[in-house]
């Protein structure tokens, strides 16, 4: 649905570093960058972009949810986001009140935004070869 989402950050350098580290499990990298007041565009695989710019205004808190291909990416995001200075807001796990396979983790980022990584796929089953 989205091409890009752009929002302000009071500490541009900290937010840029946080999102680069936290979203590393998705292969997110800098696509383009201008002066801090213009900002940085982060993306992976040419999909939707996350754009951050420097602002002196305190931004309204956002809830940003990113799609993971598998549950391991959710877990890797959570570890990376905490290492990048995020605060725990919900460890990786199933959230069956949303639906049976809603596996997510939540972290509060530098500007107080609730950052989520979610996988909607069931847990991968190990491959069992039938013996003949």
C-alpha positions as CSV (number, residue, x, y, z in Angstrom):
1,X,0.0,0.0,0.0
2,X,2.7,2.5,0.9
3,X,5.5,3.7,-1.3
4,X,7.2,5.5,1.6
5,X,6.6,6.8,5.1
6,X,8.5,10.0,6.2
7,X,8.6,11.3,9.7
8,X,10.7,13.6,11.9
9,X,13.2,12.7,14.6
10,X,14.6,15.0,17.2
11,X,18.0,13.2,17.2
12,X,18.4,12.4,13.5
13,X,21.8,10.6,13.9
14,X,20.5,8.3,16.7
15,X,17.3,7.5,14.8
16,X,19.1,6.8,11.6
17,X,21.6,4.5,13.4
18,X,18.7,2.8,15.3
19,X,16.6,2.0,12.2
20,X,19.6,0.8,10.2
21,X,20.6,-1.6,13.0
22,X,17.1,-2.7,14.0
23,X,16.0,-3.3,10.4
24,X,19.3,-5.0,9.3
25,X,17.6,-8.4,9.5
26,X,15.4,-7.3,6.6
27,X,18.4,-6.1,4.5
28,X,17.5,-2.5,4.9
29,X,20.2,0.0,3.8
30,X,20.5,3.7,2.9
31,X,19.1,4.3,-0.6
32,X,19.6,8.1,-0.6
33,X,20.5,10.8,1.9
34,X,20.5,14.6,1.9
35,X,21.1,17.1,4.6
36,X,19.5,16.1,7.9
37,X,16.6,18.5,7.4
38,X,15.8,16.6,4.2
39,X,16.8,13.2,5.6
40,X,17.6,9.7,4.7
41,X,15.7,7.1,2.8
42,X,16.0,3.4,4.0
43,X,14.7,0.5,2.0
44,X,15.3,-3.2,1.2
45,X,14.9,-5.0,-2.1
46,X,13.5,-1.8,-3.8
47,X,10.3,-2.1,-1.7
48,X,8.6,0.6,0.4
49,X,10.9,3.2,2.0
50,X,11.2,4.6,5.4
51,X,12.4,8.2,5.4
52,X,13.6,10.1,8.4
53,X,14.4,13.8,8.7
54,X,15.7,16.1,11.5
55,X,13.1,18.2,13.2
56,X,13.2,20.4,16.3
57,X,9.5,19.6,17.0
58,X,8.7,16.7,19.2
59,X,7.1,14.2,16.8
60,X,3.8,12.5,17.7
61,X,4.4,8.9,18.6
62,X,4.0,6.4,15.8
63,X,3.4,2.7,15.6
64,X,5.4,1.3,12.7
65,X,5.0,-2.4,11.9
66,X,7.4,-4.1,9.5
67,X,6.7,-7.4,7.8
68,X,9.1,-10.3,8.4
69,X,9.4,-13.2,6.1
70,X,9.9,-15.6,9.0
71,X,10.0,-15.7,12.8
72,X,13.8,-15.7,12.9
73,X,13.7,-12.2,11.4
74,X,11.4,-11.1,14.2
75,X,13.8,-12.4,16.7
76,X,16.9,-10.9,15.0
77,X,15.1,-7.5,14.8
78,X,14.3,-7.6,18.5
79,X,18.0,-8.4,19.4
80,X,19.3,-5.8,17.0
81,X,16.9,-3.1,18.1
82,X,17.7,-3.6,21.8
83,X,21.5,-3.5,20.9
84,X,20.8,-0.2,19.0
85,X,19.4,1.4,22.2
86,X,15.7,0.5,21.8
87,X,13.6,-0.3,24.9
88,X,11.6,-3.6,25.2
89,X,7.9,-3.2,24.5
90,X,7.1,-6.9,23.9
91,X,9.5,-9.8,23.4
92,X,9.1,-12.0,20.3
93,X,6.1,-14.3,20.6
94,X,2.7,-15.2,19.3
95,X,-0.1,-12.7,19.7
96,X,-3.1,-15.0,19.1
97,X,-5.6,-12.3,20.0
98,X,-4.7,-10.8,16.6
99,X,-4.7,-14.2,14.8
100,X,-3.2,-17.7,15.3
101,X,0.1,-17.0,13.5
102,X,0.7,-13.4,14.5
103,X,4.3,-13.6,15.7
104,X,5.7,-10.2,16.7
105,X,8.1,-8.2,18.8
106,X,7.9,-4.6,19.9
107,X,10.6,-2.0,20.7
108,X,10.4,1.7,21.6
109,X,12.8,3.7,19.4
110,X,14.8,6.9,20.1
111,X,11.8,9.2,19.7
112,X,9.3,7.0,21.6
113,X,7.9,5.3,18.5
114,X,6.5,1.8,18.9
115,X,8.4,-0.2,16.4
116,X,7.1,-3.7,15.5
117,X,8.3,-6.6,13.4
118,X,5.6,-9.1,12.6
119,X,5.5,-12.4,10.7
120,X,2.0,-13.7,9.7
121,X,3.3,-17.1,8.6
122,X,3.1,-20.3,10.6
123,X,6.3,-21.6,12.1
124,X,8.3,-23.5,9.5
125,X,8.0,-27.2,9.9
126,X,11.2,-29.3,9.6
127,X,11.3,-31.4,6.4
128,X,10.8,-35.1,7.1
129,X,11.7,-37.5,4.3
130,X,9.6,-40.6,4.2
131,X,11.6,-43.8,4.1
132,X,10.8,-46.3,1.5
